[in-house]
Amino acid sequence: MILSALILILMIPKLTSAQLTRVNYEVNKEVNNQISELIPQEKTNKKTSLFGKILILTSSSVIGGIIGVAINPINALPTAAIGALTIPILSYELISTIRGVKRKSDKWFVKIGTNTTFTNYNKYIKRINSFIGVGRSYHLSDVFSLNWEIFYKSRAFLLNNQRVYYFTYPSDEIRYYDIDVSNNYIDIFLMPSTKLFDFSKSKINISFGPFLSAPIANNTKYTLKYMTKNITNPNDVDFNYDTEEPGEPTVFIGLSFGVEYEFGKQIIQLKYCKAFNSTHQIYHLNDKSRLNTLEIIIGYKF
């Protein structure tokens, strides 16, 4: 390298201005290449391997479940489920931040909305409820993304004039109630999303994926209308009141389908959430309720 530089220097008086510029470029290039070979290069690839990501998500899910059980050991399933599905995402985001991994295409978002609940009962009155939540959108390609969402929401409906068989040893009776069913839930969604239409300043996306609904508060109210001890058929009732009641409402899972209109950072979404099966949702009753919800949502990405 040094010998080549000396030869070039000796030739400089015979070179034109353009040739001199070219010689200067070649010398600098050669010197930089030699320095690069001598100095170790800093590693710039900070991406976590696939195995590392799986390990992080799995271990943090277990830890989240354990934390959930510790928070509410008496009714552990809802809080354990919330912890197992929330802590992995937060852990992954924290580790990515510490490692300096930034993907501008991944976005946080906040959403608020209203919903109405549909049930498997023949006669009921729908209620309108509100909810709020946050989420993270992971950009997979120009067409596909994966959305993780968590919401605090209510589900409510009114059952009028319900015949409830009430047994307390040594007597039993039929009670007629108006039952105002209302529970608060934490809903967690994992929604693959694809771009359906792309306009110049907006787009339409569709999403489809599973969700888990964990009840965290029971607000059901009973209004007693009248009662009778004249029981001809104890099976001819709407519900059985269990004095050894079956406990708080239970966790249930389902599928969700959504259509979303996105313009700039704003979001308008219509979502339908369908429970897989019927579960216990009415406190004090032996019930099998299937709760499906229709939701209208607005949101903002940042």
C-alpha positions as CSV (number, residue, x, y, z in Angstrom):
1,M,0.0,0.0,0.0
2,I,2.8,2.5,0.9
3,L,4.8,1.6,-2.3
4,S,1.7,2.3,-4.4
5,A,1.2,5.6,-2.7
6,L,4.8,6.7,-3.4
7,I,4.6,5.8,-7.1
8,L,1.4,7.9,-7.3
9,I,3.0,10.8,-5.6
10,L,5.9,10.8,-8.0
11,M,3.5,10.8,-10.9
12,I,1.5,13.8,-9.6
13,P,3.4,16.5,-11.6
14,K,2.5,14.8,-14.9
15,L,-1.2,14.5,-14.1
16,T,-4.0,16.8,-15.2
17,S,-6.5,18.3,-12.7
18,A,-9.1,15.6,-13.4
19,Q,-6.6,12.8,-13.1
20,L,-5.3,14.3,-9.9
21,T,-8.8,14.1,-8.4
22,R,-9.1,10.5,-9.5
23,V,-5.8,9.6,-7.9
24,N,-6.8,11.3,-4.6
25,Y,-10.0,9.2,-4.5
26,E,-8.2,5.9,-5.1
27,V,-5.6,6.7,-2.4
28,N,-8.2,7.5,0.1
29,K,-10.2,4.4,-0.8
30,E,-7.2,2.2,-0.4
31,V,-6.3,3.7,3.0
32,N,-9.8,3.3,4.3
33,N,-9.9,-0.3,3.3
34,Q,-6.6,-1.1,5.0
35,I,-7.8,0.7,8.2
36,S,-11.1,-1.3,8.2
37,E,-9.1,-4.5,8.1
38,L,-7.1,-3.6,11.1
39,I,-9.9,-2.2,13.4
40,P,-12.6,-4.7,14.6
41,Q,-16.0,-3.7,13.4
42,E,-18.8,-3.0,15.9
43,K,-21.7,-5.4,15.6
44,T,-24.8,-3.5,14.5
45,N,-27.3,-6.4,14.3
46,K,-29.2,-6.3,17.5
47,K,-32.1,-8.4,16.5
48,T,-33.1,-11.3,18.8
49,S,-33.0,-14.7,17.3
50,L,-36.2,-16.7,16.8
51,F,-35.2,-19.1,19.6
52,G,-34.5,-16.1,21.8
53,K,-37.9,-14.6,21.1
54,I,-39.7,-17.9,21.8
55,L,-37.7,-18.2,25.1
56,I,-38.6,-14.7,26.2
57,L,-42.3,-15.1,25.4
58,T,-42.6,-18.5,27.0
59,S,-40.7,-17.7,30.2
60,S,-42.5,-14.4,30.7
61,S,-45.8,-16.1,30.1
62,V,-45.1,-18.5,32.9
63,I,-44.0,-15.7,35.2
64,G,-47.1,-13.6,34.3
65,G,-49.3,-16.6,35.2
66,I,-47.6,-17.0,38.5
67,I,-48.0,-13.3,39.3
68,G,-51.7,-13.5,38.4
69,V,-52.2,-16.4,40.9
70,A,-50.3,-14.5,43.6
71,I,-52.5,-11.4,43.1
72,N,-55.8,-13.4,43.4
73,P,-55.2,-16.9,44.9
74,I,-59.0,-17.4,45.7
75,N,-60.2,-16.8,42.1
76,A,-56.9,-17.3,40.3
77,L,-57.9,-18.2,36.8
78,P,-58.8,-14.7,35.5
79,T,-55.8,-12.9,36.8
80,A,-53.5,-15.8,35.8
81,A,-54.8,-15.7,32.2
82,I,-54.4,-11.9,32.1
83,G,-50.8,-12.2,33.4
84,A,-49.9,-15.0,31.0
85,L,-51.1,-13.1,28.0
86,T,-49.9,-9.6,29.0
87,I,-46.5,-9.9,30.6
88,P,-44.8,-11.6,27.5
89,I,-45.7,-8.6,25.3
90,L,-44.5,-6.0,27.9
91,S,-41.3,-8.0,28.4
92,Y,-40.6,-8.2,24.7
93,E,-41.1,-4.5,24.3
94,L,-38.9,-3.7,27.4
95,I,-36.0,-5.9,26.2
96,S,-36.3,-4.4,22.7
97,T,-36.1,-0.9,24.1
98,I,-33.1,-1.8,26.3
99,R,-31.3,-3.3,23.3
100,G,-32.1,-0.2,21.2
101,V,-34.2,-2.1,18.6
102,K,-36.6,0.3,17.0
103,R,-39.0,-0.5,14.2
104,K,-40.8,2.6,13.0
105,S,-43.4,0.4,11.3
106,D,-44.6,-1.1,14.6
107,K,-47.2,1.2,16.3
108,W,-48.9,1.6,19.6
109,F,-52.5,2.6,19.6
110,V,-55.4,3.5,22.0
111,K,-59.0,2.7,21.3
112,I,-62.4,3.5,22.9
113,G,-65.8,2.2,21.9
114,T,-69.2,1.0,22.7
115,N,-70.7,-2.5,22.6
116,T,-73.9,-4.4,22.9
117,T,-74.2,-8.0,24.1
118,F,-76.1,-10.8,22.4
119,T,-77.0,-13.9,24.4
120,N,-78.4,-17.4,23.9
121,Y,-81.6,-16.5,25.9
122,N,-84.9,-16.2,24.0
123,K,-86.0,-12.9,25.7
124,Y,-83.7,-10.2,27.0
125,I,-83.1,-6.5,26.7
126,K,-79.7,-5.3,25.3
127,R,-77.6,-2.8,27.1
128,I,-75.1,-0.3,25.6
129,N,-71.7,-0.2,27.3
130,S,-68.4,1.6,26.8
131,F,-64.8,0.3,27.0
132,I,-61.2,1.4,26.6
133,G,-58.0,-0.3,25.7
134,V,-54.5,-0.2,24.2
135,G,-52.6,-2.3,21.8
136,R,-49.5,-2.9,19.7
137,S,-49.4,-3.5,15.9
138,Y,-46.4,-5.5,14.6
139,H,-45.7,-4.8,10.9
140,L,-45.0,-8.1,9.1
141,S,-45.1,-6.9,5.5
142,D,-46.7,-4.3,3.3
143,V,-50.0,-6.3,3.5
144,F,-49.9,-8.2,6.8
145,S,-49.6,-7.2,10.5
146,L,-50.2,-8.8,13.9
147,N,-52.2,-6.8,16.5
148,W,-52.1,-7.5,20.2
149,E,-54.9,-5.7,22.1
150,I,-56.1,-5.5,25.7
151,F,-59.4,-3.8,26.8
152,Y,-61.3,-3.1,29.9
153,K,-65.0,-3.5,29.0
154,S,-68.4,-4.3,30.4
155,R,-71.0,-6.7,29.1
156,A,-74.6,-6.3,30.3
157,F,-78.2,-7.3,29.5
158,L,-81.5,-7.5,31.3
159,L,-83.6,-10.6,31.8
160,N,-87.2,-9.8,32.8
161,N,-89.5,-11.8,34.9
162,Q,-87.3,-14.9,35.4
163,R,-88.6,-17.9,37.3
164,V,-85.9,-19.0,39.7
165,Y,-86.1,-22.1,41.8
166,Y,-84.8,-21.3,45.2
167,F,-84.1,-24.1,47.7
168,T,-83.1,-23.7,51.3
169,Y,-83.5,-26.7,53.5
170,P,-86.2,-27.7,54.5
171,S,-88.3,-25.6,52.2
172,D,-88.2,-24.4,48.6
173,E,-89.9,-21.7,46.6
174,I,-90.2,-20.1,43.1
175,R,-89.0,-16.5,43.0
176,Y,-89.7,-14.1,40.1
177,Y,-86.8,-11.8,39.4
178,D,-85.8,-9.1,37.0
179,I,-82.1,-9.9,36.6
180,D,-79.8,-7.0,35.5
181,V,-76.7,-8.9,34.4
182,S,-73.6,-6.8,34.3
183,N,-69.9,-7.9,34.5
184,N,-66.6,-6.1,33.9
185,Y,-63.9,-8.0,31.9
186,I,-60.4,-7.8,30.7
187,D,-60.4,-8.9,27.0
188,I,-57.1,-9.8,25.3
189,F,-57.0,-10.2,21.5
190,L,-54.4,-11.6,19.1
191,M,-55.5,-10.4,15.7
192,P,-53.7,-11.1,12.4
193,S,-54.7,-8.3,10.1
194,T,-54.4,-7.9,6.3
195,K,-54.9,-4.8,4.0
196,L,-58.0,-5.2,1.9
197,F,-58.0,-1.9,0.0
198,D,-55.3,0.8,-0.2
199,F,-56.2,4.3,-1.2
200,S,-53.9,7.3,-1.5
201,K,-54.4,8.5,2.1
202,S,-56.4,5.7,3.7
203,K,-56.9,2.0,3.7
204,I,-59.3,-0.7,4.8
205,N,-58.1,-3.7,6.8
206,I,-59.7,-6.9,8.0
207,S,-58.7,-8.9,11.0
208,F,-59.6,-12.3,12.4
209,G,-58.3,-14.0,15.5
210,P,-58.8,-15.5,19.0
211,F,-59.6,-13.6,22.2
212,L,-59.8,-14.4,25.9
213,S,-62.3,-12.7,28.2
214,A,-61.5,-12.7,31.9
215,P,-64.2,-11.4,34.4
216,I,-62.8,-9.1,37.1
217,A,-65.9,-7.6,38.7
218,N,-69.5,-8.7,39.1
219,N,-72.3,-6.0,39.2
220,T,-75.4,-8.2,38.6
221,K,-78.5,-7.0,40.4
222,Y,-81.7,-8.9,41.3
223,T,-85.0,-7.2,41.7
224,L,-87.5,-9.5,43.4
225,K,-91.0,-9.1,42.1
226,Y,-92.8,-11.9,44.0
227,M,-92.5,-15.5,45.2
228,T,-94.6,-18.5,45.7
229,K,-94.3,-21.9,47.5
230,N,-96.9,-23.5,45.3
231,I,-94.5,-25.5,43.2
232,T,-96.0,-28.1,40.8
233,N,-92.9,-28.7,38.8
234,P,-89.5,-27.5,40.1
235,N,-88.0,-28.1,36.7
236,D,-90.3,-25.7,34.9
237,V,-88.1,-22.7,35.7
238,D,-85.6,-20.5,33.9
239,F,-82.8,-20.9,36.5
240,N,-81.8,-22.6,39.7
241,Y,-80.5,-20.5,42.5
242,D,-77.6,-22.3,44.1
243,T,-77.1,-21.6,47.8
244,E,-73.7,-23.1,47.4
245,E,-73.4,-20.9,44.4
246,P,-70.9,-21.8,41.7
247,G,-68.6,-18.8,42.3
248,E,-67.7,-15.8,40.2
249,P,-68.2,-15.7,36.5
250,T,-65.7,-17.7,34.6
251,V,-63.1,-17.0,31.9
252,F,-64.3,-17.7,28.3
253,I,-62.6,-17.7,24.9
254,G,-63.8,-17.0,21.4
255,L,-63.1,-15.6,17.9
256,S,-63.3,-12.0,16.7
257,F,-63.7,-10.6,13.3
258,G,-63.1,-6.9,12.5
259,V,-63.2,-4.4,9.6
260,E,-61.1,-1.3,10.1
261,Y,-60.9,2.0,8.2
262,E,-57.5,3.7,8.8
263,F,-56.8,7.2,7.7
264,G,-53.5,8.8,8.8
265,K,-53.2,7.9,12.5
266,Q,-57.0,7.6,13.1
267,I,-58.9,4.3,13.2
268,I,-62.6,3.5,12.9
269,Q,-63.5,-0.2,13.4
270,L,-66.5,-2.5,13.5
271,K,-65.8,-5.7,15.5
272,Y,-67.9,-8.8,16.3
273,C,-66.7,-11.1,19.1
274,K,-68.3,-14.6,19.4
275,A,-67.8,-16.9,22.4
276,F,-66.9,-20.5,21.6
277,N,-69.3,-22.0,24.1
278,S,-71.7,-21.3,27.0
279,T,-70.2,-20.6,30.4
280,H,-71.2,-19.5,33.9
281,Q,-71.6,-15.7,33.8
282,I,-74.5,-14.9,36.1
283,Y,-73.5,-14.8,39.8
284,H,-75.6,-16.9,42.1
285,L,-77.2,-18.9,39.3
286,N,-76.5,-22.2,37.6
287,D,-76.4,-20.7,34.2
288,K,-74.9,-21.5,30.8
289,S,-74.6,-18.1,29.1
290,R,-73.0,-17.4,25.7
291,L,-72.0,-13.8,25.4
292,N,-71.4,-12.4,21.9
293,T,-70.7,-8.7,21.4
294,L,-70.9,-6.2,18.6
295,E,-68.5,-3.3,19.0
296,I,-68.0,0.1,17.4
297,I,-64.5,1.5,18.0
298,I,-62.4,4.6,17.3
299,G,-58.7,4.8,17.9
300,Y,-55.4,6.6,17.3
301,K,-52.0,5.2,16.4
302,F,-48.7,6.6,17.6
